[in-house]
């Protein structure tokens, strides 16, 4: 029996799955559209139900209409809650990703490369798993965080909370990352090469998945 | 429970049996007959988010009658409750409802079933200690020496069966207890090293 609220429920089940994933699954454009359409239809129904009363509806005089209105209203409210919860789950995830140092391009690459995305799939013209609004949110939140961090130049707020055991570590390069500048000169990070570097210099690159820490 | 809480929203989608008290021409679709009016006395399974408000809303009628009356869902039916009274650990709650306790607390808010509430309380307490016991075993906490994270040495047979039957709330409890025991162990090992 298809019923008002069923589509919204699907959306929330997606959100539930999203909570347990490390990456963000594709945005459910169709489903979101279907739920908003349902709300608009319900709103139209309410308007046409109330029209003959010319603004003087008495619920106790017409219980059947009152009940229909209540059901319509509750269905709209339910859909609203489902929509908000779905989007909130995703923005929470986005904020988490920003704090851990991922970027939008990485996300698109992951989606194209399947679950693990080990292969360099970023340039295959994959569409992002974010909606355009989410991409906007991601960018602007990233800017906010950067501005916030800028106030303390000597502390990296998104750095690791674990005190390092060693100042220098061995790393292997997983993806070409170009040249980086360190206190000891420039290093050219090409794929599959190995380096002995100062941990502080490469922490961001490890978090972004360019380098792998060895040992 | 928060407005945005996913589990709470999913709990609200659980259906309970309702009986309509009034004729309503436009709601036939709820009984799968969109062209027919919905007659008083029709039984329909409605999700909690709808049933709850319809049951407590005032129809404006002098006798104080509501739009629908509801019964306890099968998950809280006599058979299940009798089984829970016999041995709470032997019932796979998940088969009744993935959000068994969420559904149960909702129903307890809507009706006054003292005996059922007591049985549910006892169920939770008995099962919670069992959950805690399993959570300590998994991952090798308590197995000295051959402790290896992720090893399932502790559970097997009956234990696995029990864990499969946990409802969503109990699963959370299990995860918390398990993670807690694991982090505690890791911390202790860290202390020894330095």
Interface residues (C-beta under 8 A of the other chain):
Chain A: X1 X3 X5 X9 X12 X13 X15 X16 X19 X49 X58 X59 X60 X61 X63 X64 X65 X66 X67 X68 X70 X71 X74 X75 X78 X81 X82 X84 X85 X88 X89
Chain B: X3 X4 X5 X6 X7 X9 X10 X12 X13 X22 X23 X24 X25 X26 X27 X29 X30 X32 X47 X49 X50 X53 X54 X57 X59 X60 X61 X67
